Structure formats: C-alpha cells, structure tokens
Amino acid sequence: MLTEAAVEGRIKDIFNQRRMQKAISKLENHFIICGCGRIGRTILEMLLREGIPAVVIESNATVISELEEAGYLVIVGDATSEEVLQHAGISRARGIVCVLQSDADNVYITLTARLLNPSVFIIARASDRKAERRIYQAGANKVISPYEIGARRMGMAILKPTVIEFLDLAVHSADFDLSVEQYEIGDSSVLVGRTLKEIGIRERTGATLLTVKRKADAVMSSVHPDYVFQKGDLVVVLGSSESLNKFSAMVSG
C-alpha cells in the first residue's frame, strides 16, 4: 500500500509538472517573477487581477507548494540560471520582475535577461543605492528600493495623512468610485493632432487629465492647454468608472 501510494503520488507530480510546462510554453507577452516572497506574491496577484499572464521562478519548496496549490504557474529552479529563464519564456516575455533578497542575484538576472531579450522590460528591487546604480548599469528599466519607498510613505502619512488616504482609495479600493488609470493614445484616437484645449477632456468625459508622457521624454509636471496629442502618448487620468470609460473610448477611437 505504501509503494502504491508513493507511485501514485509520483505519477501525479509528473502529470502536474507536464501540465505546468505545457501551459508555460504557450505564454506570450507575459511577465516572469523571480522570487515569490511577500513582494513577489503581491506583484503576482496584481498582474493576474488585471488579466496579465505571469509565471514565477522559485526555489523554496514551501513557497512552491503554496503557489501550486493556488493554481499559479511555477518553475522550480534558480532564477539566475540562463536555462531556467529560457524555460520561463524570456524570449517571448513582456517583462521580468527581479525581487530576490540578494542584490547581486538581481544584478545577474538583469544582465542575463537583457542579453536573452534586448526589448524586455526589466524591473528590479535594490536594498541600497550602490546596488540600485549597478542594476541600472546591468540594463534594468526601473529599480525600486522598498525600504526607501516605505520610509517616504511613512513620512507622508505623518505630514499629509489625507493625501495618502485619498491616493490609497483611488489606487487600491474597489469600493471607491474614483481611480487613476493610464492609457496609450492609438492611431484612430480623436485626440491625435488636437490640443488639450480643443478636446475639452473634462467637459466631454468628466475625467481629469493628470499628466502626459511622450515615450522619449519625462513625465510632464503640468500639461499646457496648447499641448498637441500624438500617437503613442501615455496619458494618466483621474475619474469615476463612467468617466474613465468615456475617456477610454476617446483614446482608442
């Protein structure tokens, strides 16, 4: 009976692994999350809530079991390995998130991922400023220091608590009918070639334009009424679900 149970368990594991590998091999335009501690798990859940496919690379057996039981796609292995990254579909991936505890590991993953896919978006965590600089030099698009962000947030909670409360509700609460969204202006959008003053976003949709980012430029601190929208501009707006739906229709055309 023990032998039978062991064999059946092994067969089940092999079947699950093959099913997992088949699903991962079909992924395209997905995100790879290297390390699934508290930060990685939160990022994973946020991506999946938005319908963005993601696969996790993890080496901790306990974490792997939890992820598999929850139905998430997981690759067992070392994220610094080129072979493991290829198995995760790095060549087809939209982005990779490096959130391992070791800054050196995050630097190495960044270097390897950039070599395997020159166009992939890379975001990584860093524990200190020296590591942040090295990760950028390795090819990361964005480097985040959780400790620094946490400290700034705590400072803001002391100095401007109402601002923090409003932003939390606007960004994270599903019960608060006001949120901040980002859109990319498409070819057929009515915004293309027209100024902010001509469009009258607030009057037509009820949404408030917060900023615009032209891909090669920095985010604008303020948008002039004579600013001419172009295809590919990234716009950030604040509004209710109804007003954001109206604005989305304008953006897509």
MARTIDO-684441 format. One record per residue (C-alpha): residue in three letters; residue number from 0; x, y, z negated. Coordinates in Angstrom, 2 decimals, padded with zeros to 5 digits. Layout:
BEGIN
[site ALA, NUM, [X, Y, Z]]
...
This chain:
BEGIN
[site MET, 0, [000.00, 000.00, 000.00]]
[site LEU, 1, [002.85, 002.36, -000.81]]
[site THR, 2, [004.53, 001.58, 002.50]]
[site GLU, 3, [001.28, 002.10, 004.39]]
[site ALA, 4, [000.67, 005.43, 002.67]]
[site ALA, 5, [004.22, 006.56, 003.43]]
[site VAL, 6, [003.95, 005.57, 007.09]]
[site GLU, 7, [000.56, 007.24, 007.47]]
[site GLY, 8, [001.88, 010.42, 005.84]]
[site ARG, 9, [004.92, 010.45, 008.13]]
[site ILE, 10, [002.76, 009.93, 011.22]]
[site LYS, 11, [000.52, 012.77, 010.11]]
[site ASP, 12, [003.55, 015.05, 009.63]]
[site ILE, 13, [004.87, 014.19, 013.10]]
[site PHE, 14, [001.45, 014.83, 014.64]]
[site ASN, 15, [001.16, 018.21, 012.89]]
[site GLN, 16, [004.69, 019.20, 013.95]]
[site ARG, 17, [003.99, 018.35, 017.59]]
[site ARG, 18, [000.70, 020.23, 017.49]]
[site MET, 19, [002.51, 023.21, 016.00]]
[site GLN, 20, [005.28, 023.08, 018.62]]
[site LYS, 21, [002.73, 022.91, 021.43]]
[site ALA, 22, [000.90, 025.97, 020.10]]
[site ILE, 23, [004.16, 027.93, 019.68]]
[site SER, 24, [005.30, 027.03, 023.22]]
[site LYS, 25, [002.16, 028.72, 024.58]]
[site LEU, 26, [002.73, 032.00, 022.74]]
[site GLU, 27, [003.45, 035.13, 024.77]]
[site ASN, 28, [003.73, 038.78, 023.75]]
[site HIS, 29, [003.80, 037.63, 020.13]]
[site PHE, 30, [005.73, 038.62, 017.01]]
[site ILE, 31, [008.33, 036.48, 015.23]]
[site ILE, 32, [008.57, 036.98, 011.47]]
[site CYS, 33, [011.88, 035.89, 009.98]]
[site GLY, 34, [011.29, 035.16, 006.31]]
[site CYS, 35, [007.88, 034.98, 004.68]]
[site GLY, 36, [008.22, 036.30, 001.17]]
[site ARG, 37, [005.81, 038.93, -000.13]]
[site ILE, 38, [006.74, 041.45, 002.58]]
[site GLY, 39, [006.72, 038.93, 005.43]]
[site ARG, 40, [003.40, 037.41, 004.30]]
[site THR, 41, [001.72, 040.84, 004.18]]
[site ILE, 42, [003.00, 041.70, 007.67]]
[site LEU, 43, [001.84, 038.32, 009.00]]
[site GLU, 44, [-001.68, 038.80, 007.65]]
[site MET, 45, [-001.88, 042.37, 009.01]]
[site LEU, 46, [-000.87, 041.23, 012.51]]
[site LEU, 47, [-003.32, 038.33, 012.56]]
[site ARG, 48, [-006.17, 040.57, 011.36]]
[site GLU, 49, [-005.55, 042.74, 014.43]]
[site GLY, 50, [-005.57, 039.69, 016.71]]
[site ILE, 51, [-001.81, 039.83, 017.36]]
[site PRO, 52, [-000.26, 036.33, 017.59]]
[site ALA, 53, [002.66, 035.61, 015.28]]
[site VAL, 54, [004.96, 032.76, 014.30]]
[site VAL, 55, [007.01, 032.50, 011.11]]
[site ILE, 56, [010.55, 031.17, 010.74]]
[site GLU, 57, [011.07, 029.94, 007.18]]
[site SER, 58, [013.45, 027.59, 005.33]]
[site ASN, 59, [011.82, 027.45, 001.90]]
[site ALA, 60, [009.89, 024.15, 001.60]]
[site THR, 61, [007.31, 025.53, -000.84]]
[site VAL, 62, [006.54, 028.53, 001.36]]
[site ILE, 63, [006.38, 026.31, 004.45]]
[site SER, 64, [003.77, 024.06, 002.80]]
[site GLU, 65, [001.65, 027.06, 001.82]]
[site LEU, 66, [001.79, 028.51, 005.33]]
[site GLU, 67, [000.95, 025.18, 006.98]]
[site GLU, 68, [-002.00, 024.65, 004.64]]
[site ALA, 69, [-003.26, 028.13, 005.53]]
[site GLY, 70, [-003.08, 027.22, 009.24]]
[site TYR, 71, [-000.27, 029.62, 010.20]]
[site LEU, 72, [002.29, 028.81, 012.91]]
[site VAL, 73, [005.60, 027.97, 011.25]]
[site ILE, 74, [009.04, 026.92, 012.44]]
[site VAL, 75, [011.20, 025.21, 009.84]]
[site GLY, 76, [014.77, 026.43, 010.12]]
[site ASP, 77, [017.37, 029.16, 009.78]]
[site ALA, 78, [016.31, 032.40, 011.48]]
[site THR, 79, [019.96, 033.33, 012.12]]
[site SER, 80, [020.23, 030.34, 014.49]]
[site GLU, 81, [020.04, 031.13, 018.20]]
[site GLU, 82, [018.38, 027.77, 018.84]]
[site VAL, 83, [015.65, 028.44, 016.27]]
[site LEU, 84, [014.94, 031.89, 017.73]]
[site GLN, 85, [014.63, 030.36, 021.19]]
[site HIS, 86, [012.28, 027.72, 019.78]]
[site ALA, 87, [010.17, 030.59, 018.40]]
[site GLY, 88, [009.90, 032.04, 021.93]]
[site ILE, 89, [012.19, 035.05, 021.53]]
[site SER, 90, [012.43, 035.44, 025.32]]
[site ARG, 91, [008.63, 035.84, 025.53]]
[site ALA, 92, [008.15, 037.77, 022.29]]
[site ARG, 93, [006.85, 041.30, 021.97]]
[site GLY, 94, [008.71, 041.90, 018.72]]
[site ILE, 95, [010.65, 040.37, 015.86]]
[site VAL, 96, [010.48, 041.28, 012.17]]
[site CYS, 97, [013.62, 040.63, 010.09]]
[site VAL, 98, [012.70, 040.56, 006.41]]
[site LEU, 99, [015.22, 038.16, 004.88]]
[site GLN, 100, [016.70, 039.05, 001.47]]
[site SER, 101, [020.23, 039.31, 002.90]]
[site ASP, 102, [021.10, 042.46, 004.86]]
[site ALA, 103, [023.91, 040.53, 006.59]]
[site ASP, 104, [021.38, 037.95, 007.83]]
[site ASN, 105, [019.10, 040.70, 009.14]]
[site VAL, 106, [022.06, 042.26, 010.99]]
[site TYR, 107, [022.93, 038.90, 012.56]]
[site ILE, 108, [019.33, 038.17, 013.60]]
[site THR, 109, [019.10, 041.63, 015.14]]
[site LEU, 110, [022.28, 041.10, 017.17]]
[site THR, 111, [021.17, 037.67, 018.37]]
[site ALA, 112, [017.61, 038.74, 019.21]]
[site ARG, 113, [018.84, 041.76, 021.18]]
[site LEU, 114, [021.15, 039.52, 023.24]]
[site LEU, 115, [018.42, 036.96, 023.91]]
[site ASN, 116, [015.75, 039.54, 024.78]]
[site PRO, 117, [017.03, 043.06, 025.58]]
[site SER, 118, [013.49, 044.52, 025.62]]
[site VAL, 119, [012.13, 043.00, 022.41]]
[site PHE, 120, [011.03, 045.41, 019.65]]
[site ILE, 121, [013.09, 044.76, 016.50]]
[site ILE, 122, [012.12, 045.97, 013.04]]
[site ALA, 123, [014.21, 045.01, 010.01]]
[site ARG, 124, [014.41, 045.64, 006.28]]
[site ALA, 125, [017.51, 047.02, 004.58]]
[site SER, 126, [018.45, 047.17, 000.92]]
[site ASP, 127, [020.85, 050.11, 001.17]]
[site ARG, 128, [021.73, 052.94, 003.54]]
[site LYS, 129, [025.01, 051.39, 004.71]]
[site ALA, 130, [023.14, 048.29, 005.82]]
[site GLU, 131, [020.50, 050.46, 007.48]]
[site ARG, 132, [023.16, 052.05, 009.69]]
[site ARG, 133, [024.66, 048.67, 010.60]]
[site ILE, 134, [021.28, 047.20, 011.54]]
[site TYR, 135, [020.58, 050.16, 013.83]]
[site GLN, 136, [024.01, 049.67, 015.42]]
[site ALA, 137, [023.16, 045.99, 015.93]]
[site GLY, 138, [020.19, 047.00, 018.08]]
[site ALA, 139, [017.15, 047.45, 015.83]]
[site ASN, 140, [014.40, 049.84, 016.94]]
[site LYS, 141, [013.28, 050.55, 013.38]]
[site VAL, 142, [014.82, 049.89, 009.96]]
[site ILE, 143, [012.77, 050.10, 006.77]]
[site SER, 144, [014.01, 050.30, 003.17]]
[site PRO, 145, [011.17, 049.02, 000.92]]
[site TYR, 146, [012.88, 050.43, -002.17]]
[site GLU, 147, [013.18, 053.94, -000.75]]
[site ILE, 148, [009.62, 053.92, 000.58]]
[site GLY, 149, [008.35, 052.63, -002.76]]
[site ALA, 150, [010.18, 055.40, -004.62]]
[site ARG, 151, [008.81, 058.10, -002.30]]
[site ARG, 152, [005.30, 056.75, -002.65]]
[site MET, 153, [005.53, 056.77, -006.43]]
[site GLY, 154, [006.81, 060.34, -006.31]]
[site MET, 155, [003.91, 061.37, -004.06]]
[site ALA, 156, [001.46, 059.61, -006.40]]
[site ILE, 157, [002.74, 061.89, -009.17]]
[site LEU, 158, [002.90, 065.12, -007.16]]
[site LYS, 159, [-000.03, 064.68, -004.73]]
[site PRO, 160, [-002.29, 061.88, -006.01]]
[site THR, 161, [-005.35, 062.93, -003.99]]
[site VAL, 162, [-003.37, 062.88, -000.74]]
[site ILE, 163, [-002.18, 059.34, -001.48]]
[site GLU, 164, [-005.71, 058.22, -002.38]]
[site PHE, 165, [-007.12, 059.63, 000.87]]
[site LEU, 166, [-004.41, 058.06, 003.02]]
[site ASP, 167, [-004.90, 054.68, 001.33]]
[site LEU, 168, [-008.62, 054.81, 002.05]]
[site ALA, 169, [-008.13, 055.99, 005.65]]
[site VAL, 170, [-005.49, 053.38, 006.50]]
[site HIS, 171, [-006.37, 050.35, 004.38]]
[site SER, 172, [-010.01, 050.43, 003.26]]
[site ALA, 173, [-012.63, 048.71, 005.42]]
[site ASP, 174, [-015.43, 050.30, 003.39]]
[site PHE, 175, [-014.30, 053.88, 004.08]]
[site ASP, 176, [-015.63, 055.00, 007.48]]
[site LEU, 177, [-012.64, 057.12, 008.32]]
[site SER, 178, [-009.40, 055.80, 009.71]]
[site VAL, 179, [-006.23, 056.71, 011.56]]
[site GLU, 180, [-005.64, 054.99, 014.90]]
[site GLN, 181, [-003.03, 055.08, 017.68]]
[site TYR, 182, [-003.87, 054.93, 021.40]]
[site GLU, 183, [-001.88, 054.93, 024.63]]
[site ILE, 184, [-003.24, 057.03, 027.49]]
[site GLY, 185, [-003.96, 054.88, 030.53]]
[site ASP, 186, [-003.82, 055.61, 034.28]]
[site SER, 187, [-007.51, 056.36, 034.69]]
[site SER, 188, [-007.97, 058.34, 031.47]]
[site VAL, 189, [-009.80, 061.65, 031.74]]
[site LEU, 190, [-007.03, 063.14, 029.59]]
[site VAL, 191, [-004.29, 062.74, 032.23]]
[site GLY, 192, [-003.23, 066.09, 033.70]]
[site ARG, 193, [-005.51, 068.12, 031.40]]
[site THR, 194, [-004.71, 070.26, 028.39]]
[site LEU, 195, [-005.84, 069.76, 024.82]]
[site LYS, 196, [-007.89, 072.95, 025.09]]
[site GLU, 197, [-009.64, 071.77, 028.28]]
[site ILE, 198, [-010.54, 068.36, 026.87]]
[site GLY, 199, [-012.07, 069.53, 023.60]]
[site ILE, 200, [-011.49, 066.23, 021.79]]
[site ARG, 201, [-013.07, 067.36, 018.55]]
[site GLU, 202, [-016.19, 068.70, 020.27]]
[site ARG, 203, [-016.67, 065.69, 022.54]]
[site THR, 204, [-015.89, 062.86, 020.13]]
[site GLY, 205, [-015.79, 064.17, 016.59]]
[site ALA, 206, [-012.27, 062.78, 016.16]]
[site THR, 207, [-009.32, 064.92, 015.08]]
[site LEU, 208, [-006.04, 064.76, 017.00]]
[site LEU, 209, [-003.14, 064.49, 014.54]]
[site THR, 210, [-000.12, 064.15, 016.80]]
[site VAL, 211, [001.20, 063.07, 020.21]]
[site LYS, 212, [004.38, 061.19, 021.07]]
[site ARG, 213, [005.78, 061.14, 024.56]]
[site LYS, 214, [007.78, 057.92, 024.80]]
[site ALA, 215, [011.18, 059.55, 025.26]]
[site ASP, 216, [010.54, 062.29, 022.68]]
[site ALA, 217, [009.98, 062.59, 018.96]]
[site VAL, 218, [006.57, 062.79, 017.30]]
[site MET, 219, [005.18, 066.34, 017.53]]
[site SER, 220, [004.67, 068.21, 014.27]]
[site SER, 221, [001.81, 070.09, 015.94]]
[site VAL, 222, [000.15, 069.91, 019.36]]
[site HIS, 223, [-000.24, 073.20, 021.24]]
[site PRO, 224, [-003.65, 073.83, 022.88]]
[site ASP, 225, [-001.89, 074.11, 026.26]]
[site TYR, 226, [-000.22, 070.70, 025.94]]
[site VAL, 227, [-000.83, 068.65, 029.12]]
[site PHE, 228, [-001.50, 064.96, 028.52]]
[site GLN, 229, [000.34, 062.40, 030.64]]
[site LYS, 230, [000.00, 058.69, 031.28]]
[site GLY, 231, [001.78, 056.72, 028.57]]
[site ASP, 232, [001.45, 059.38, 025.87]]
[site LEU, 233, [000.81, 057.88, 022.43]]
[site VAL, 234, [-001.85, 059.81, 020.54]]
[site VAL, 235, [-002.77, 059.49, 016.86]]
[site VAL, 236, [-006.28, 060.49, 015.83]]
[site LEU, 237, [-008.37, 060.56, 012.67]]
[site GLY, 238, [-012.08, 059.85, 012.69]]
[site SER, 239, [-015.07, 057.68, 011.91]]
[site SER, 240, [-015.62, 054.40, 013.75]]
[site GLU, 241, [-018.16, 056.10, 016.05]]
[site SER, 242, [-015.85, 059.00, 016.94]]
[site LEU, 243, [-012.88, 056.68, 017.47]]
[site ASN, 244, [-014.94, 054.52, 019.85]]
[site LYS, 245, [-015.79, 057.62, 021.87]]
[site PHE, 246, [-012.17, 058.68, 021.95]]
[site SER, 247, [-011.05, 055.18, 022.94]]
[site ALA, 248, [-013.38, 055.36, 025.95]]
[site MET, 249, [-011.79, 058.67, 026.98]]
[site VAL, 250, [-008.28, 057.23, 026.65]]
[site SER, 251, [-008.97, 054.09, 028.67]]
[site GLY, 252, [-011.10, 055.86, 031.27]]
